[in-house]
């Protein structure tokens, strides 16, 4: 198990399940969007403090981010901004 990949997959899975864009999560967690992308790809090793902020924004517990999950990562969110009708 490579913990960076587990954390990245979990962040991405939970974010997509909740319908949150990378941009919105990054903004609310006060990190750069490109850094969030690196986290989701397992290329960065986040601090515990950062994981706590991300968990708070995603409304989940920290163990949800660091524990291997058998749940598949959902497909991407629809592209573009939603239009108000």
N, C-alpha and C positions, 0 to 999 in steps of 0.2 A: 504494500500500500504506500503510495506516495501522497503524503498528507496535503501537499499543495494542490494536487489534482482533485482529491476528494473535496476539499474546501471549495475549489473553483466550480466543480460540477454541482455541488449543493447550492451555492449562491445562485448560479444560473437557473437551476431547476426551480428553486423556491421563487426567484424573481419572475420567471415566466409563468409559473402557476398562479401568481398573484396579478399578472398582467402589468407588471412594472417595467418600463424601458430602462436600459442601461443608463441613459442620460438622467432620468428621474432618480434612480437609486444613487447614482454618483453625486448628484446635487444634494439630495437629502442626507447622505452620509458624509458630505463635505470632502469628497475626494475627486480627483480628475477622472473623467470618463475613460480615458485610455488606460489609466491604472486599473480601473475596475475590469476592463477587458482583459488585461494581463492576469488579474486575479482569477477570472473565470476560465482562462486557458491554463491555469496552474503554473504560470511563469513567475509569480511573485509569492513571497511568504509574508502574509499580513501579520500585524501585531495583534495581540489579544484585545487591546483597546479598539482597534479598527474593526475587528470581528464583532465586538460588542455593539458598535455603532451600526454596522450592517444588520445585525440581528434585530436591533431595535427598529430600524426602518422597515425591515421585512416582516416585522411582528412575529418573530420566531425565537426560539431559545438557542443559545450558543451550541449546545450539543447537536442540534439539527444541522449546523454548518460543518462540524468536524467529524461526524459519524458517517461511515460508509452507508449508502442507501441503495436498495435494490430497485427503487423507483426510476423509471427512464426519464431522461431530460426531455421535456416537451419541445415541440417545434417552435421556431421563432415567432415573435409577435408579428402581426401584420405591419407592413412597411408604411411609412408616411404618417402624417398626423390625422387624427380623427376629425372629421368635419361635423360641425353642429348643424342639424337640420331644422 
